[in-house]
Amino acid sequence: MKALFDREALHTAFQLVSSVVPARSPKVILQNVKLSATKDQVVLVATDMEVVGIRLDVRGVKVEEQGEALLPTGRLMSILRESMDEEIRVEADASSCLIKGQYSEFELPGEDPQQYPDVPSFDSSNYHQIQGGVLKEMIGRTVFATAQENARYALTGVLWEVNPEKVRLVATDGRRLAVSDGIGIMHGKHATSGTPVVPTKAMSLLERNLSDPEEQVLVNIGANEVLFKTSRAVIYGRLVEGRYPPYKEVFPKKTSVKVRLKVASFLSAVKQAAVLTDEESRGIDCSFSKGNVTLKSRVPDKGRAKVEMPIEFEGKGVDITFDPRFVVDMLRVLDPESEATLELVDANSPALFKSGDDYSYIVMPLTRDSRS
């Protein structure tokens, strides 16, 4: 295999696929990225064989000799990052890999590309079609709420629900819940059964590949796996095992207080109050009343904070305590110039934030005992 690459384009593509490569694996071959070059297309392939895989088209390539090769991820990333060349030549076979710049040359050991595991192509006629910008926003508004580690494995991914004209993404770690809806058009007979949960790693990889808000993304969810197709990539994810909890039951049946908040102003107020919190005294006390909200926090022997801001308020006054991290995470993914609505029941019931008609975020309040 011989090909001449635009260095910057190859570097950008390699950064995307290298995030799939496992840091450690008993299968040493997975420390490589597979390069397949034909007359019409050059593709980088990477997989961890457990959770996620990717096939990514590379642009700006002149193929001189078709073929396949395995590229050592760490070394090649360093070469591409440090090189000042506009073009990089790659010559590789099963025994060696030669990287040439205008004034530099690197010879690296090679491996047999035939031994590298395959990543499926997207060839189904049954799928949902979603606009790239819409899907990117939906992922950004939910993926942060997944659990990092949890005995309930289903919480470590994002639940997908689809119907003929809509897609819903749901994420929770047991203390907060994010739900985002968007338009998704069904093609063929694409439908889901059970509660398909896509691993967080696959969702984050997909989000990084959504650079064009106008592109159309195809989604095919099977019994055990999911495939996403963008204009440049096919991303594979193995569905998370386990049944997703009945998240709809968490939504308050009836709320007594409604607060309209300017996102940027409330984010600033929460961050200011959070200055005087720590792991032991991590809550901020929020007192909502007509025309005003007061946020208070205190760390013994360190000081206290009090922040006030005007609000639009409906209902009786209520005091509630939040973990500021959970509130800040949500506010950061909203348009800072927009408004959000907060619906409350009382100090001990879930608080419901809404942004428009397509985004809901529930936070469980802290109790006095849980803050001490």
N, C-alpha and C positions, 0 to 999 in steps of 0.2 A: 504494500500500500504506500502510495506517495501522493502528497497533497500540499498545496501552498495555502496557508490560512492568513486572514487578517488577524493579527495578534489580539487586538482589543475585542473583536467578536468572539474569538475562541476563548479568551480569558473570561468574558461575561458568561458564555455558555457553560464553561467548565465550573465556574462558581456555583451555578444553579444545580448541576448534576452532582457535584461533589458533596452537597449537603445530604445526599442519600447514602453515600459511602459510609459504612460503619467504621467507627474509630477502632474497634477491635472486633475480630471475628475468627472463629476456628477455621473458616474457609478463607485462606489467604488471598485467593483469586478475587475476592470481593473488594480488596483494597485498590482495585483497578477500575477504570472506566473503559468500556468497550467502544471503539470507533469503527463504524461501518461506512465505507465510502463507495458509492456507485457513480455512474456518469451523471445522474440527475439529482442525487441526494446524499448528504453526509449527516449521519445520525450519531449522537453520543448516547450510550445506554449505561445506566447504573441501577443497582438494586442492593437491598440488604437481605433479601430472601425471607424476610420475616414480616415487614410492615408495608414497605413502599418500594416502588420502582419508577423509573422515568425513561422515556425515549424523547430526545430533544434534537430538533433540526438545527444545524449550524449554517449560518449564512456567510457569504464572503469567502468561498472556498473554490480553489481551482484544483480539480482532481486530475492527477497525471497518471496514476495507476490505481485501478480499483482494488479493493480488498478490505480486510478487517485486521484490527490490532487491539491489543490491550495497553492502555496508557496508565502508568503508575500515578495515582492521584496526587499524593503529597509532593513528590518531586516536580511533576509537571506544573502544578499550581505555583510553586515557588519560581520556576523558570518564567512562566507567563507573567507573574507579578513583577519580577525584577527586570525583565527585558525592556529595552527601549526601542526595539525594532518594530516597524509597522507591519512586517510580514514575518511569518514563521513557517519553515518547511518541516514537515513530519514524514519520515520514512521509517516504516516498521514492518516486521514480520513476527513469526512465532518465537524468535530467539532474541531479537533486539529492537530497540526503538531509538532512532536518531532524530534529535531536535536541532535545527540549524537556524541561526539568525544571520544577520549581515556580518557580524564580527564574533559570533559565539557558536559553539557546537557542544552538544551534550549527548552522550551515548548512555542509554539506560537498558537494563535487562528486560527482556520481553517474555511473554507467556502465550500459550496457545489460546486464541480467541474462541475456538470451538468448545472449550471447556467452560466458558462463561455462561451462567444461567440466562435464559431469555426473559424479556419483559413483553407481555402481550401487546398486540396492536389493537387499535379500536376499529372493529369491523362489524359492529352490530347495527341493525336498522331500527332498533328499539332504543330510544333515548329521550332525555329531556334537553331542550335547548334554552340556554340562559345567556343573557348579555353579560359580557365580561365585567363591565363596570358595576353592574348590579350584584353579580356574584362576589366580586372583590369586597364590596361594602358589606355584604351579608356575612362573609367569613370574618372580616375585621371586627364586626359587632358581636360575634359569638365565640370565636375560638379561644379568646383569653379567659373565658369562664369555665373551660374544661379543667378537670382534675389532673394534676401532674402525676400523682400516684394515688391509687385507691384500690382497696380490695374488691370493690365493685368495678370491674374493668370497663363496663359500658360508660362510665363517667369520664374516661380518659379520651373520649372522642366526641364527635359532633353527630347528633341524630339528624337524619334526612327524612323528611316527609314530602311526598310528591302527589299531586293530583293533575288532571289534564291541563290546568292553566296556572298552577302556582307551585312554588317550592318553599318549604319551611326548614330552617336550620335551628337546632336547639342545642344548648350547651349548659351544663351545670357541674358544680363540684360539691353539691350538697348544701352549700351556704348561700349561693346565688344562682340565678337562672337567667339566661339570655335567649330570647326568641326573635328571629328575624325572618320576615316574609318577603318574597320577591316573585316576579313574573317568570314562569318557566313553562314552555310550550312542549307538550308531549308529542313525540313522533312514534309511529308504530303502536306497539302495545306495551310500552314501558310502564311498569308499575313495580311497587315494592311490597314485600311481605314482611311481617314481623316489625322489628325496630332496627333498621340498618344504621349502624354507627360507624362513621369513617374516622380512622385514627387521626389525632391532632397533627402528627407529622405529615401525613398526606395532605391535610387541609392547608397547613402552612406552606408546603411546597407548591400547591396549586395557587395560593394567593401570590406567591413570589413570581409566578409565571404569567400573571394577568396584568400585562403592561398596557394593553390597548383596550380602553373602555368600550369601544364599539364592536370588538370581536365577539363571535358567537362561540360559546363553550358547550360541548356536548357531554352529557352525563349518562352513563349506563351503570345501574346498580343491580348486581346479581345476588345470588344466594349467599356467597361468601366473599365477594370482591366488588370493587368499584373501579371504573375506568373513566377518566376525564380526558377530553380531547380539546386542546386549544389550537390556535393557528400554527403553533410551532412544536407543541409537545403532546405526548400521551403520558398520563400519570396513572399508575396503578396503585391501589391500596387494598390491603386485606382487611375486611371488616372486623371490628372489635367484637369479641365474644361476650355474651351476656345480654340480658334483657334490660332495656332502658326503663327507668322508673316512670310512673304515670305523672308526668310533669304538669299536666293541666290541673291536677288537683291542688297544686300549690297556689294558683291564682286566687286572690281574695274574692269571695262571692259578692261582697258588698263593702264599699268604702264610705267613710263619713267625712273625709277631708280631701280636698283637691287643691294642689299648689302648682302654680305656673312659675317656672324657673327659667331664667336666661342662662344658657349653658356655660358661657365663658365666665360670667359673674359667680355662679354657684361653684364652678370648679375652682376658681381662685379662692373663694371663701373656705371651702373644704380643705384645700392645700395649706392655707394659712393656719387653720385650726389644728391641722395634723402635725404642725411643727412641734407642738407640746404634747406629743404622744410617744409611747415606746411599746415594747412587746407586752409589758405587764399592764400598762394603762393605755391601751390602744384605741379606745372608743372616743368618739366626739358626741357630746350631748346636743341635740338639735331641738330647739323650742320654736314651733311654728304657731304663729298667731296672726291676727288680721293685719296685713300690710308689712309684716316683718318676720324674719327668722334670725334667731340668735344661736351661734355655734360656740360651744365651750369645750375646753379640754384642759387636763391637768396632769402633771407628772410630779409625784411627791418629791420634795426637795429640789425640783428642777424649775418649777414655775407653772404658770397657767396662761391660757389664751382665751380671748373672747372676740368673736367676729360677728358683725351684724350686716344684713343686707335687706333691701326692700323686696317684697314678693307680692304676687296676686294670690289671694287666699280665699277659699270657700270652706265653711264648716266651723266646728269648734276647735279651740286650740289643742295641740297635742305635743307631747314631748317624746322623743325617740332617740335611741343611741345607735350610731352606725360605726362599723369599722371603716375608716376613711379610705383604705386601700380599695375596697370593693366599689365604693362610690366613684372614686377617681378613675379607676379602670374603665368604667362605663362612660363617664363624661368625656374622656379623652377620645373615644371613637365617634363621638357625635360632632356635627358641624358646630364650631364655637359660636357662630352667629345665630344659631337656631334657638328655639325654646323647647323645653321638655316639661312634661306634666308628672307630678308626683302624687300618687293616691295612697292615703293612709287609713288605717282602721283605728289602731291604738299603739301603745308603746311596745306590745309584745307580738304583734301580728306582722306578717310579711309586708314590706313596702314595695309598691309597684311604680316604677318609672316607665313613662311612655314617650316615644319620639315619633310623631306622625301616627299613621295607622298601621305601620309595618314593623315596628320595633317595640318590644317589651323587655323590661329587665326587673327582676325581683331580687331584693336583698333581705336576708333575715336579720332582724335587729339584734343587738347585743343586750344582754341583761346586766344589771349591776353586778351580779355575782360573776358573770363571765368576764368582766373587765378587771376584776380584782385578783 
